[in-house]
Amino acid sequence: MNIHHYDLWIMALHDHAYRALFDASPNPYLVLDRELTIVTANRAYLASTGRTLAEIAGRPAGDAFPSDPATMRHMLASFNRVLRSKRPDTMALLRYDIARSSTDGVDGGGMETRYWTVTHLPVLDAAGEVELVLQHPIDVTGLARMREAAGLALDADTPLLAEQTGLMDRARHVQEANLHLQADVARLQTLFLKAPSFMAVLRGPEHVFEFVNDAMIELLGPRAYIGRPVREALAELEDQRLFEVLDAVHASGREYLAYDIPIRIRRGAGAELERRYINVIYQPIVEEGIIAGIFVEGTDVTEQHLARRTVEMQVAQMKQVERQQAFQLALADRLAPLDEVGEIIGAASALLGETLGLARVLFAEVREPFGAVTIRRDWCRPGVSSIAGVATTLDAFGPGLALELRRGNDVVVADAERDPRTSAFLTAYEAFAVRAYMTMPLIKAGELRIVLSMHSDVPRDWREDEVRMAREMAERTWAAVENAGAQAELRAERDRSRYIFDTMTEGFALIDADWTVTRMNATGLQLVQRAEDEIIGRDHWEAFPSSVGSEVERICHEVMTTRVAGHVEYAYPLPAGGHLWMEVRVYPAMEGGLAIFFRDISNRRRAQEQLRLEAQRKDEFLAMLAHELRNPLAPIGAAAELLALGRLSEDGVRHTSAIVARQVGHMTSLINDLLDVSRVTRGLVALASEPVDVKATVADALEQARPLVQARHHRLEVHLAPDEAVVEGDRKRLVQVLANLLGNAAKYTPDGGRIVVGLEVEDERVLLSVADNGIGMSPEVQRGVFDLFTQAERTSDRSQGGLGIGLALVKSLVELHRGSVAVHSDGPGQGSRFSVCLPRMAVPAQLRQDGEDKAGRHAGAPAGAGRHVLVVDDNADAAELLGMMLESAGHRVHIDHHSHSALDYARAHAPEACILDIGLPDMDGNELARRLRTLPGMAGALLVAVTGYGRPQDRDAALAAGFDQHLVKPVDIQQLLDLLAPPPRLEPGRLP
């Protein structure tokens, strides 16, 4: 047995009718795929194995029916022979164990051994390959029992004896099986004939009808089919490409499947062609590897097709509605955020033009009664020219259309060239490249005001839904335009109010009756340092939790209850740290809410606090000043009384005079300190900036402090770094800084104490320190030691006096030099250390040579010897006075008032030093300095600029021109004399 029609098997396995036929067969059948996986089985097979289809379908055969390895090996060998040969294969004997049946509802228990003779039959696909294997078993358990009784081994590989095989019985069984198969085929033919789908078998390349079922006859009508080619039997299908498809299937061997094919058929002689729709499959029939014919199967789906068309039409209508709704939503979304008339019209026009694929959409104003039209705005597809700004008349496009628009009717033209209303006015349409259009009017107060017109540059059949969409757009746009006008008025009023509040210098907020913040102006948000979304719409107490429990909460609740305004001052904590002092005024507002005004009064509060502190310090200072002035006045008054008595000896007079002199000096020092700190704190001190050797400054300060140090018998140690220490500053003021620190150390260090002066040099800074082992300071005193009028506690004898301004002056002067000063003490009795840090500068050539060997241009005479000095200044009086002062100091001076004559003098006499004014009339001092440096013998001369120009850039320009020093008028004569006679060098070490 060989089965070629695989598709028929698949149909038989899945179609209900064929499944019934398969199950009705008394012969057991099992269907396997190429992987020995069970596809299905009929009822006879399931009954013989005691299994259900659900238990075995989809499972490997060895898993569904476990057996001993030898049995499985023989079955697999037979299966593989079928796959290779594509022919049936029979196994003589196959052992199969099944569970024993139960009786009376009690399980039989155990397994029963049975034996089959099994035939495996191939099921071929369209390509002639084995797709499925049909297993047909015949139960030979009785024969196996006979062999066991004869003592023969039961082996599938052992041939059976003729007398043992029961050939007659087997032949009888096979005959019965064949009868059943014939019955099955007959039933199958009946099912084919009565199947609801149309079927036919066509043989050969001419597609000759071999079989047709009733459904095909019902579809195509009664006619002679069997034995006739399809082109002859169904001639009306000749031009419908069905025959060409049959030819292709027969030639290629590939099946053809199609759905919803329209055909036109004639159901009877002389009948009209009738359109039907079918689903069809053409399956090639393969016999012994050759395509013998085509199996045709299909279904008449005309009713379904028509029903689907109806549904599709309904769906199309629904889509139109959805499109209309989507357009309306999109239009609403586009117009919602717009509040300017031009933007509204532009957005609506663009959306309509893009949605409908138009060439142009325009809005035009109409002025009656003459129908003058001005096109205010239009949207155009890329490549289409705008006509915005064009003026014309309604009648230019046809008086009949103008009349329709004045009546409030829409005008729709599919083709201006063919429409009788417009064909006589084509010139007007061609001027705007319009071939089809829709125009819709806006009538207001009975008069045509605006028209909306949609243009197409090709003929167009306007659909009803497009007209509705345009009308909807026009109506919504009119409404939006009118609303925009009203909103514009409201916004103008709102903006006027907002401008008032937003330009206020005060913060402003509105709070409703539920304590929700509904508004806060920009000034308010800036004051509270919060973003708008952190405040607006939030509960006031959640937005400002720090105000809960404060005076602000109290006054707000009070005003909310009493509706009487109130105010309070409040320290508002800032989000980033710190606080602002706010003056908060709360007023009752409409609908039970509050209006709150607040402003920053921190400056006022600080000023008030500063005034309070200054008043306190003033009182303390005046008390101290009175005390300090009374102290020296008491001995002075006593000395005056003693002198008035005239009874003092000569020694007593000298002693009394010395007391008066010391006390007057003390008072003078107090007054000088007062004047200095006043000038510094008011910014009236101008530094005479120049390169300053800090070591020389230390020497000068030690010289000033030496009398006080020696009087207290202090041990003074000086430790100076060997590196060059030069800073830019005012030498006199730096000496004052260090002298004040030394004086402060001497005052507050007991007799015999130790004072250490240190100088350290780093890459970019110079560090000065003054340390003592005196009374020390508490942390509180250290924090305010540089404040004006602040003093540490005096010793019990109060002998040193002072107003507490010395260290404040030190701090101010150091900061003027872009430096810093600090203090450290381990506590009372632990001494103190003051540190000054100044920015270091590169060492100028003059100071470097001074520090190296004094053998350069400034070492021409020993200290104190006179120099040959040239003074050049166009101010004759200033030059004469300066010359007199230099001559009184032992220098030889030549004065000149003009640059050129000064050059001649220097060329002839080569002076050792030149003091030049910068603002000379014929040649400025900088140029004069450059030329002097080029003269013979003048390269090493000392050049000093004396000028009224004291800016840093003026000083830099002078040094760049060749000056060694830059002094600002009025000149400190001692500083000038020091430049002409350099100070003695200070050797580091211990001073007595």
Backbone hydrogen bonds, N-H to C=O, Kabsch-Sander energy under -0.5 kcal/mol:
donor,donor_aa,acceptor,acceptor_aa,energy
3,I,122,P,-1.5
4,H,2,N,-0.6
6,Y,4,H,-1.5
6,Y,124,L,-1.0
9,W,5,H,-1.5
10,I,6,Y,-2.4
11,M,7,D,-2.6
12,A,8,L,-2.6
13,L,9,W,-2.4
14,H,10,I,-1.5
15,D,11,M,-3.0
19,R,15,D,-2.5
20,A,16,H,-2.0
21,L,17,A,-1.8
22,F,18,Y,-2.6
23,D,19,R,-2.4
24,A,20,A,-1.5
25,S,21,L,-0.7
25,S,22,F,-0.6
30,L,135,Q,-2.1
31,V,40,T,-3.0
32,L,30,L,-0.5
32,L,133,V,-2.9
33,D,37,T,-2.2
34,R,131,E,-0.7
36,L,33,D,-1.9
38,I,59,R,-2.5
39,V,31,V,-3.3
40,T,31,V,-1.1
42,N,29,Y,-2.0
46,L,42,N,-2.2
47,A,43,R,-2.7
48,S,44,A,-1.9
49,T,45,Y,-1.4
50,G,46,L,-1.1
51,R,46,L,-1.8
55,E,52,T,-0.6
56,I,52,T,-1.0
56,I,53,L,-0.6
57,A,53,L,-2.7
58,G,38,I,-2.8
59,R,56,I,-2.1
61,A,36,L,-2.7
63,D,60,P,-0.7
64,A,60,P,-2.7
65,F,61,A,-2.8
72,M,68,D,-2.2
73,R,69,P,-2.5
74,H,70,A,-2.3
75,M,71,T,-2.3
76,L,72,M,-2.4
77,A,73,R,-2.1
78,S,74,H,-2.2
79,F,75,M,-2.4
80,N,76,L,-2.4
81,R,77,A,-1.9
82,V,78,S,-1.8
83,L,79,F,-1.9
84,R,80,N,-2.3
85,S,81,R,-2.9
86,K,82,V,-2.5
89,D,120,H,-2.2
91,M,118,V,-3.7
92,A,90,T,-0.5
94,L,116,W,-2.3
96,Y,114,R,-3.8
98,I,112,E,-3.0
100,R,110,G,-1.6
103,T,106,V,-1.2
106,V,103,T,-2.2
108,G,100,R,-0.5
112,E,98,I,-4.3
114,R,96,Y,-2.7
116,W,94,L,-2.9
117,T,138,I,-2.9
118,V,91,M,-1.3
118,V,116,W,-0.6
119,T,136,H,-2.2
120,H,89,D,-3.4
121,L,119,T,-0.5
121,L,134,L,-2.8
123,V,132,L,-2.9
124,L,3,I,-2.2
124,L,122,P,-0.5
125,D,129,E,-2.8
128,G,125,D,-1.9
131,E,123,V,-3.2
132,L,123,V,-1.7
133,V,32,L,-3.0
134,L,121,L,-3.2
135,Q,30,L,-3.7
135,Q,133,V,-0.6
136,H,119,T,-3.1
136,H,134,L,-0.6
138,I,117,T,-2.4
140,V,115,Y,-2.4
144,A,140,V,-2.0
145,R,141,T,-2.2
146,M,142,G,-1.8
147,R,143,L,-1.9
148,E,144,A,-2.2
149,A,145,R,-2.3
150,A,146,M,-1.7
151,G,148,E,-1.3
152,L,147,R,-2.6
155,D,153,A,-1.1
158,T,155,D,-1.7
164,Q,161,L,-0.8
165,T,161,L,-1.2
165,T,162,A,-0.5
166,G,162,A,-0.6
167,L,162,A,-0.6
170,R,166,G,-2.8
171,A,167,L,-3.2
172,R,168,M,-2.7
173,H,169,D,-2.6
174,V,170,R,-2.8
175,Q,171,A,-2.7
176,E,172,R,-2.4
177,A,173,H,-2.4
178,N,174,V,-2.6
179,L,175,Q,-2.3
180,H,176,E,-2.3
181,L,177,A,-2.4
182,Q,178,N,-2.7
183,A,179,L,-2.4
184,D,180,H,-2.6
185,V,181,L,-2.8
186,A,182,Q,-2.5
187,R,183,A,-2.7
188,L,184,D,-2.6
189,Q,185,V,-2.6
190,T,186,A,-2.2
191,L,187,R,-2.4
192,F,188,L,-2.3
193,L,189,Q,-2.5
194,K,190,T,-2.2
195,A,191,L,-0.8
195,A,192,F,-0.6
198,F,298,G,-1.4
200,A,296,V,-2.3
201,V,211,F,-2.3
202,L,200,A,-0.5
202,L,294,I,-3.1
203,R,208,V,-2.9
204,G,292,A,-2.7
207,H,204,G,-1.5
208,V,203,R,-2.8
209,F,225,Y,-0.5
209,F,228,R,-2.4
210,E,201,V,-3.4
211,F,201,V,-1.3
213,N,199,M,-2.0
214,D,193,L,-1.6
216,M,213,N,-0.5
217,I,213,N,-1.6
218,E,214,D,-2.5
219,L,215,A,-1.8
220,L,216,M,-3.0
221,G,217,I,-2.0
225,Y,223,R,-0.6
227,G,209,F,-3.4
228,R,225,Y,-2.3
230,V,206,E,-0.8
230,V,207,H,-1.4
232,E,229,P,-0.6
233,A,229,P,-2.6
234,L,230,V,-2.5
235,A,232,E,-0.7
237,L,234,L,-1.7
238,E,235,A,-1.8
240,Q,237,L,-1.8
241,R,238,E,-0.5
242,L,237,L,-0.6
245,V,241,R,-1.2
246,L,242,L,-1.9
247,D,243,F,-2.3
248,A,244,E,-2.0
249,V,245,V,-2.3
250,H,246,L,-2.4
251,A,247,D,-2.1
252,S,248,A,-2.6
253,G,249,V,-2.6
256,Y,282,Y,-2.1
258,A,280,V,-2.4
261,I,278,I,-3.1
263,I,276,R,-2.9
265,I,263,I,-0.5
265,I,274,E,-2.7
267,R,265,I,-0.5
271,A,268,G,-2.1
274,E,265,I,-3.4
276,R,263,I,-3.0
278,I,261,I,-2.0
279,N,299,T,-2.3
280,V,258,A,-2.3
281,I,297,E,-2.7
282,Y,256,Y,-2.8
283,Q,281,I,-0.6
283,Q,295,F,-2.8
285,I,293,G,-3.1
286,V,284,P,-0.6
287,E,290,I,-3.1
290,I,287,E,-1.6
292,A,285,I,-2.8
292,A,290,I,-0.8
293,G,285,I,-1.2
294,I,202,L,-2.7
295,F,283,Q,-3.5
296,V,200,A,-3.5
296,V,294,I,-0.6
297,E,281,I,-2.1
298,G,198,F,-2.4
299,T,279,N,-2.5
301,V,277,Y,-2.3
301,V,299,T,-0.8
305,H,301,V,-3.1
306,L,302,T,-2.7
307,A,303,E,-2.5
308,R,304,Q,-2.8
309,R,305,H,-2.7
310,T,306,L,-2.2
311,V,307,A,-2.4
312,E,308,R,-3.3
313,M,309,R,-2.5
314,Q,310,T,-2.3
315,V,311,V,-3.1
316,A,312,E,-2.9
317,Q,313,M,-2.4
318,M,314,Q,-2.5
319,K,315,V,-2.9
320,Q,316,A,-2.3
321,V,317,Q,-2.4
322,E,318,M,-3.1
323,R,319,K,-3.5
324,Q,320,Q,-2.7
325,Q,321,V,-2.9
326,A,322,E,-3.5
327,F,323,R,-2.6
328,Q,324,Q,-2.4
329,L,325,Q,-2.8
330,A,326,A,-3.1
331,L,327,F,-3.0
332,A,328,Q,-2.6
333,D,329,L,-2.8
334,R,330,A,-2.4
335,L,331,L,-2.4
336,A,332,A,-2.2
338,L,335,L,-1.3
344,I,340,E,-2.3
345,I,341,V,-2.4
346,G,342,G,-2.3
347,A,343,E,-2.6
348,A,344,I,-2.4
349,S,345,I,-2.4
350,A,346,G,-2.3
351,L,347,A,-2.2
352,L,348,A,-2.2
353,G,349,S,-2.7
354,E,350,A,-2.6
355,T,351,L,-2.4
356,L,352,L,-2.4
357,G,353,G,-0.9
358,L,353,G,-2.0
359,A,455,H,-2.3
360,R,455,H,-1.4
361,V,379,W,-2.4
362,L,453,S,-2.5
363,F,377,R,-2.4
364,A,451,V,-2.2
365,E,374,T,-2.6
366,V,449,R,-3.2
367,R,372,A,-2.9
368,E,366,V,-0.6
371,G,367,R,-0.5
372,A,367,R,-1.9
373,V,392,T,-3.4
374,T,365,E,-2.2
375,I,390,V,-2.7
376,R,363,F,-1.2
376,R,374,T,-0.9
377,R,363,F,-1.4
379,W,361,V,-3.3
381,R,359,A,-2.5
384,V,381,R,-2.6
389,G,375,I,-3.9
390,V,387,I,-1.9
392,T,373,V,-2.8
394,L,371,G,-1.9
396,A,393,T,-0.7
397,F,394,L,-1.7
398,G,395,D,-1.6
402,A,398,G,-1.9
403,L,399,P,-2.1
404,E,400,G,-1.8
405,L,401,L,-2.2
406,R,402,A,-2.2
407,R,403,L,-1.4
408,G,405,L,-1.6
409,N,404,E,-2.5
411,V,439,T,-2.7
413,V,437,Y,-3.1
416,A,435,R,-3.6
418,R,415,D,-0.8
419,D,415,D,-2.4
422,T,419,D,-1.5
423,S,419,D,-2.3
425,F,422,T,-2.3
426,L,423,S,-0.8
428,A,425,F,-0.9
429,Y,425,F,-1.2
430,E,426,L,-3.3
431,A,427,T,-1.7
432,F,428,A,-0.6
432,F,429,Y,-0.9
433,A,430,E,-1.1
434,V,429,Y,-2.4
435,R,456,S,-2.8
436,A,456,S,-2.1
437,Y,413,V,-2.0
438,M,454,M,-1.9
439,T,411,V,-2.7
440,M,452,L,-3.0
442,L,450,I,-2.4
443,I,441,P,-0.5
444,K,442,L,-0.5
444,K,447,E,-2.9
447,E,444,K,-1.2
449,R,442,L,-2.7
450,I,442,L,-1.1
451,V,364,A,-2.1
452,L,440,M,-2.8
453,S,362,L,-2.3
454,M,438,M,-3.2
455,H,360,R,-3.2
456,S,436,A,-2.8
460,R,414,A,-2.5
462,W,460,R,-1.0
467,V,463,R,-1.9
468,R,464,E,-2.4
469,M,465,D,-2.3
470,A,466,E,-2.4
471,R,467,V,-2.6
472,E,468,R,-2.8
473,M,469,M,-2.4
474,A,470,A,-2.7
475,E,471,R,-2.7
476,R,472,E,-2.6
477,T,473,M,-2.5
478,W,474,A,-2.9
479,A,475,E,-2.4
480,A,476,R,-2.6
481,V,477,T,-2.9
482,E,478,W,-2.6
483,N,479,A,-2.8
484,A,480,A,-2.7
485,G,481,V,-1.9
486,A,482,E,-2.0
487,Q,483,N,-3.3
488,A,484,A,-2.5
489,E,485,G,-1.6
490,L,486,A,-2.1
491,R,487,Q,-3.4
492,A,488,A,-2.4
493,E,489,E,-2.1
494,R,490,L,-3.1
495,D,491,R,-3.8
496,R,492,A,-2.0
497,S,493,E,-2.0
498,R,494,R,-3.4
499,Y,495,D,-3.0
500,I,496,R,-1.7
501,F,497,S,-2.1
502,D,498,R,-3.7
503,T,499,Y,-1.9
504,M,501,F,-0.8
507,G,598,F,-3.5
509,A,596,I,-2.1
510,L,519,R,-2.2
511,I,594,L,-2.6
512,D,516,T,-2.4
513,A,591,E,-0.5
515,W,512,D,-2.1
517,V,538,R,-2.6
518,T,510,L,-2.3
518,T,516,T,-0.7
519,R,510,L,-1.2
521,N,508,F,-2.1
525,L,521,N,-2.3
526,Q,522,A,-2.3
527,L,523,T,-2.3
528,V,524,G,-2.5
529,Q,525,L,-0.9
530,R,525,L,-1.7
534,E,531,A,-1.2
535,I,531,A,-0.5
535,I,532,E,-1.4
536,I,532,E,-2.5
537,G,517,V,-3.6
538,R,535,I,-1.9
540,H,515,W,-3.4
543,A,539,D,-2.6
544,F,540,H,-2.2
547,S,544,F,-1.6
548,V,545,P,-1.4
550,S,547,S,-2.0
553,E,547,S,-0.8
554,R,550,S,-1.7
555,I,551,E,-2.6
556,C,552,V,-2.4
557,H,553,E,-2.5
558,E,554,R,-2.0
559,V,555,I,-2.5
560,M,556,C,-2.7
561,T,557,H,-1.8
562,T,558,E,-3.1
563,R,559,V,-2.4
566,G,586,V,-2.0
568,V,584,V,-2.3
570,Y,582,M,-3.0
572,Y,570,Y,-1.0
572,Y,580,L,-3.3
574,L,578,G,-2.2
577,G,574,L,-1.7
580,L,572,Y,-2.6
582,M,570,Y,-3.5
582,M,580,L,-0.6
583,E,599,R,-2.3
584,V,568,V,-3.3
584,V,582,M,-0.6
585,R,583,E,-0.5
585,R,597,F,-3.5
586,V,566,G,-3.2
587,Y,595,A,-2.8
589,A,593,G,-2.7
592,G,589,A,-0.7
593,G,590,M,-1.5
594,L,511,I,-2.8
595,A,587,Y,-3.0
596,I,509,A,-2.8
597,F,585,R,-2.9
598,F,507,G,-2.2
599,R,583,E,-1.4
601,I,581,W,-3.2
601,I,599,R,-0.6
602,S,581,W,-0.5
605,R,601,I,-2.8
606,R,602,S,-3.2
607,A,603,N,-2.9
608,Q,604,R,-2.9
609,E,605,R,-2.7
610,Q,606,R,-3.4
611,L,607,A,-3.0
612,R,608,Q,-2.3
613,L,609,E,-3.0
614,E,610,Q,-3.3
615,A,611,L,-2.7
616,Q,612,R,-2.4
617,R,613,L,-3.4
618,K,614,E,-3.2
619,D,615,A,-2.5
620,E,616,Q,-2.5
621,F,617,R,-3.6
622,L,618,K,-3.2
623,A,619,D,-2.1
624,M,620,E,-2.3
625,L,621,F,-3.9
626,A,622,L,-2.8
627,H,623,A,-1.9
628,E,624,M,-3.3
629,L,625,L,-2.7
630,R,626,A,-2.2
631,N,627,H,-1.9
633,L,629,L,-1.6
634,A,630,R,-2.2
636,I,632,P,-1.9
637,G,633,L,-3.1
638,A,634,A,-2.4
639,A,635,P,-2.8
640,A,636,I,-2.4
641,E,637,G,-2.0
642,L,638,A,-2.3
643,L,639,A,-2.7
644,A,640,A,-2.1
645,L,641,E,-1.3
646,G,642,L,-0.9
646,G,643,L,-0.6
647,R,642,L,-0.7
653,V,649,S,-2.5
654,R,650,E,-2.4
655,H,651,D,-2.7
656,T,652,G,-2.9
657,S,653,V,-3.0
658,A,654,R,-2.3
659,I,655,H,-1.9
660,V,656,T,-2.2
661,A,657,S,-2.7
662,R,658,A,-2.5
663,Q,659,I,-2.4
664,V,660,V,-2.7
665,G,661,A,-2.5
666,H,662,R,-2.1
667,M,663,Q,-2.5
668,T,664,V,-2.7
669,S,665,G,-2.4
670,L,666,H,-2.2
671,I,667,M,-2.5
672,N,668,T,-2.8
673,D,669,S,-2.4
674,L,670,L,-2.2
675,L,671,I,-2.6
676,D,672,N,-2.7
677,V,673,D,-2.7
678,S,674,L,-1.9
679,R,675,L,-2.2
680,V,676,D,-2.6
681,T,677,V,-2.5
682,R,678,S,-1.5
683,G,680,V,-1.6
684,L,679,R,-3.1
685,V,679,R,-0.6
686,A,684,L,-0.6
687,L,685,V,-0.6
689,S,687,L,-1.5
690,E,729,G,-1.6
692,V,727,V,-3.5
694,V,692,V,-0.8
694,V,725,A,-2.7
697,T,693,D,-1.7
698,V,694,V,-2.5
699,A,695,K,-1.9
700,D,696,A,-2.2
701,A,697,T,-2.4
702,L,698,V,-2.5
703,E,699,A,-1.9
704,Q,700,D,-1.8
705,A,701,A,-2.2
706,R,702,L,-1.6
709,V,705,A,-2.3
710,Q,706,R,-3.1
711,A,707,P,-2.3
712,R,708,L,-1.4
713,H,710,Q,-1.1
714,H,709,V,-2.1
715,R,753,G,-3.1
716,L,714,H,-0.7
716,L,991,L,-0.8
717,E,715,R,-0.6
717,E,755,I,-2.8
718,V,989,G,-1.4
719,H,757,V,-3.1
720,L,718,V,-0.5
721,A,759,L,-1.4
726,V,724,E,-0.5
727,V,692,V,-2.2
728,E,839,P,-0.6
729,G,690,E,-2.6
729,G,727,V,-0.6
731,R,729,G,-0.7
734,L,730,D,-2.5
735,V,731,R,-2.4
736,Q,732,K,-1.8
737,V,733,R,-2.2
738,L,734,L,-2.2
739,A,735,V,-2.6
740,N,736,Q,-2.3
741,L,737,V,-2.0
742,L,738,L,-2.5
743,G,739,A,-2.9
744,N,740,N,-2.7
745,A,741,L,-2.3
746,A,742,L,-2.6
747,K,743,G,-2.3
748,Y,744,N,-1.8
749,T,746,A,-0.8
752,G,712,R,-2.4
753,G,750,P,-1.8
755,I,715,R,-3.2
756,V,771,A,-2.8
757,V,717,E,-3.6
758,G,756,V,-0.5
758,G,769,S,-2.4
759,L,719,H,-2.4
760,E,767,L,-2.7
762,E,765,R,-2.7
766,V,838,L,-3.0
767,L,760,E,-2.9
768,L,766,V,-0.5
768,L,836,V,-3.0
769,S,758,G,-2.1
770,V,834,F,-2.4
771,A,756,V,-2.6
772,D,832,S,-2.5
773,N,754,R,-1.0
775,I,748,Y,-2.5
782,Q,778,S,-2.3
783,R,779,P,-1.9
784,G,780,E,-0.9
784,G,781,V,-0.6
785,V,781,V,-0.6
785,V,782,Q,-0.8
787,D,784,G,-1.6
789,F,804,G,-1.3
790,T,787,D,-1.4
790,T,804,G,-1.3
798,R,795,T,-1.3
809,L,805,I,-2.2
810,V,806,G,-2.0
811,K,807,L,-2.5
812,S,808,A,-2.1
813,L,809,L,-2.5
814,V,810,V,-2.5
815,E,811,K,-2.2
816,L,812,S,-1.8
817,H,813,L,-1.0
817,H,814,V,-0.6
818,R,815,E,-1.8
819,G,814,V,-2.3
820,S,837,C,-2.0
822,A,835,S,-2.3
824,H,833,R,-1.8
829,G,775,I,-4.8
830,Q,827,G,-2.2
831,G,774,G,-1.1
832,S,772,D,-0.7
833,R,824,H,-2.0
834,F,770,V,-2.6
835,S,822,A,-2.7
836,V,768,L,-3.4
837,C,820,S,-2.9
838,L,766,V,-2.6
840,R,764,E,-1.6
841,M,726,V,-2.7
848,R,844,P,-2.3
849,Q,845,A,-2.5
850,D,846,Q,-2.5
851,G,847,L,-2.1
852,E,848,R,-1.1
853,D,849,Q,-1.7
854,K,849,Q,-1.6
859,A,856,G,-1.3
865,A,862,P,-2.4
869,V,867,R,-0.8
869,V,892,R,-3.6
870,L,913,A,-2.7
871,V,869,V,-0.5
871,V,894,H,-2.9
872,V,915,I,-2.6
873,D,896,D,-1.7
876,A,874,D,-0.9
879,A,875,N,-2.3
880,E,876,A,-2.6
881,L,877,D,-2.6
882,L,878,A,-2.2
883,G,879,A,-2.3
884,M,880,E,-2.5
885,M,881,L,-2.2
886,L,882,L,-2.1
887,E,883,G,-2.5
888,S,884,M,-2.3
889,A,885,M,-0.8
890,G,887,E,-2.0
891,H,886,L,-2.1
892,R,867,R,-3.0
893,V,891,H,-0.6
894,H,869,V,-2.6
896,D,871,V,-2.8
902,A,898,H,-1.6
903,L,899,S,-2.2
904,D,900,H,-1.9
905,Y,901,S,-2.1
906,A,902,A,-2.6
907,R,903,L,-2.4
908,A,904,D,-1.5
909,H,905,Y,-2.6
910,A,906,A,-2.3
912,E,868,H,-1.4
913,A,868,H,-1.8
914,C,942,L,-3.0
915,I,870,L,-3.1
916,L,914,C,-0.6
916,L,944,V,-2.5
917,D,872,V,-2.1
918,I,946,V,-0.5
920,L,918,I,-1.8
925,G,918,I,-2.7
928,L,924,D,-2.1
929,A,925,G,-2.5
930,R,926,N,-2.0
931,R,927,E,-2.0
932,L,928,L,-2.5
933,R,929,A,-1.9
934,T,930,R,-0.5
934,T,931,R,-0.9
935,L,932,L,-1.4
938,M,935,L,-1.9
941,A,938,M,-1.1
942,L,912,E,-2.4
943,L,941,A,-0.6
944,V,914,C,-2.9
944,V,942,L,-0.5
945,A,965,Q,-2.8
946,V,916,L,-3.0
947,T,945,A,-0.5
947,T,967,L,-2.2
950,G,948,G,-0.8
955,R,951,R,-2.1
956,D,952,P,-2.6
957,A,953,Q,-2.2
958,A,954,D,-1.9
959,L,955,R,-2.4
960,A,956,D,-2.2
961,A,957,A,-1.4
962,G,958,A,-0.6
962,G,959,L,-1.0
963,F,958,A,-1.9
964,D,943,L,-3.0
965,Q,943,L,-1.4
967,L,945,A,-3.5
969,K,947,T,-2.6
973,I,971,V,-0.9
976,L,972,D,-2.0
977,L,973,I,-2.6
978,D,974,Q,-2.4
979,L,975,Q,-1.6
980,L,976,L,-1.8
981,A,977,L,-2.0
987,E,985,R,-0.6
989,G,718,V,-0.9
991,L,716,L,-1.8
